[in-house]
Amino acid sequence: MNKILTRVATISASVVAMGMVPLAGTSFAASCSGAGCDNQGPRATGCETASVSTERTIDNNSRKAELRWSAGCSAAWVRVTNNSSNSLYNSYGYIEKYDSAGKLIRSLSIRIPDTKGGSDWSNMLGGASYYYRVCVSFVGNEYPLKCSSKF
C-alpha cells in the first residue's frame, strides 16, 4: 500500500511541477498599460512584443532614433542605433510625451552606443491620449538637435 501511495504522490508532484514550467513559444500578458508603463522597460514588461510598430524614425549624423509604439501596452519608447564609424561624439536619444495642448509632460533619454551598429532603448512613456516624438542630440552641440514629428 505504501508503494502505491508513494507512486501516486510522485506522479502528482510531477504533474504539478510540469504545470509550472512555461511551454516554448508561450506568450504572456504585458504587465503594464498606458501611464502605468511610465519609466518601465519594454522587455521586462512584455510590451516589446505586444503589437509593436515603428511610428517615426529620424537620423542625425548617422545616429538613428526610432519611436516604437506598443498597441498592446499603449506605450512608447525610443530605440537608438549608431550607424557611424565615428565614435568621437557623445549622443543621446530622447522620447518626449506631450499632452493635447502641446505641453511637454515628461522626457526620457538613452545614450547612443559608441560602436558602429550598437543599439539600445529607453524605458517607456505611456498613454493613448498623449503625443510622442523622438530626438537625437549631441553633447557639446557638435550637431543641432533633431526631432521627429509627433505621433
N, C-alpha and C positions, 0 to 999 in steps of 0.2 A: 504494500500500500504506500509506503514511504517513497518507493521508487517512482510510482505513478505521480504522486504529489510533487516530487522534485522535478520530474519532466514537465508537468503542466506549468509549474512556476517558472521554469527556464524558458519554455516556449512563450508564455505570457510576457515575460520580461523582454524577450527578443522582439516580439511584435510591437510592444510599446516603444522600445528603443528605435526600431526602424521607422516608426511613425514620426519620430522627432527629426530624422535626417531629411533635409530638403532634397527633392529629386532634381537631377540636372536639367537645366532649362526652365525651372520653375520661376515664375516672376512673383514679385511681392508688391504689395501696395506701397506707394510713396508714404513717407512718414510725416509729411507736412503739406500744407496747401496755402496759397495766397500769401498774405503778410506773415503768416506763421512760418514761412520759409526764409524770412529775412535773416541774413548772415549765417545761413546753414549751407553746407556743401552739397552740390547736386548729386555726387556719387554716394555719399553717406546716407542721404535721404531717399534714394531711389528715383529722384527726379531726372537724373541723367538719361534714363531710358523710358521715361513716361511721356510719349508722344512729343519728342524733341524736334525742333526745326531751327534753322539759322535764318534770322529775320533781317539782319543788317550786317554788312561787312565793310570795314574801312582798312586802308593801308596807309601807313605813314613811314616813309623811308624804309620800306621792306619789313616793317613791323605790322602784323595783321591783328585786328581785333574783330571778333565775331560776337554779335548779340545772339545768344542762344535762348530759346523760349521753350519751356516745358508746358504744354497744354494740360497735361495730366496733373501738374502741380500749380499751375497759374503762377509761374515764377521764371525769372530771367537771370542770366549770368553772362560774364564776358569770358570768352576763350581767346587766349593770345598765342601767337606764333611768331618766332623770329625767322624771317626768310633772308636775312642778311648775313654775309660772312664777316661784316664789320662789327666787332663786339666792343668798340670804344665808347659807345653811348649807353648810359643807363636809361631805360624807357619803361613806361608803365601803361597798362591798360586799365580803363575805368568803366564801370557801369553806373549809370545815374538813373534815379527814379524820380519822376515828376508827377504832381497832381494835375487835375484837369484844367487848372488856372495857369499852368506852366511854372509853378513854383517847385524848385528842387527840394525833394523830401530827404533823400539820402544818396550817398555815393560810396562805392567800394572799389578798391584798386588791387592790382596784382602786378608784380614786377615781371616784365617780359624776360625770359631766359636769354643769357648772353650768347649761347651757342646756336649756330645755324640749324634750323629745324626744331629747336627746342620749343615746347608748348606747355601751357599751364592754364588754369582757370580760376576765377574768383569764386567766392561764396555767392549766394543768390539774393535777389531782392524780389519780393512777390506781391501779387495782387492784380487781378484782371482789369481793374478800373484805373490803373496808372499808365503812364507812358515811360518808355525806357530808351536810352541811347548809350552807345559805347564810344570811347575816345582813346586816343594814344597820345601820350606826352613824353617829352624827353627832359631829363634833369639838365639844368643849365640853359634851357631854351635853345639848343642847337638847331632844332626844327620846331616850327609852330605846332601848337595843339591842333589836333584834327579829330573831329567828331562825326558820327553818323547822324542821319535824320532820326527823329523819334519814331518809335513803334508803339 
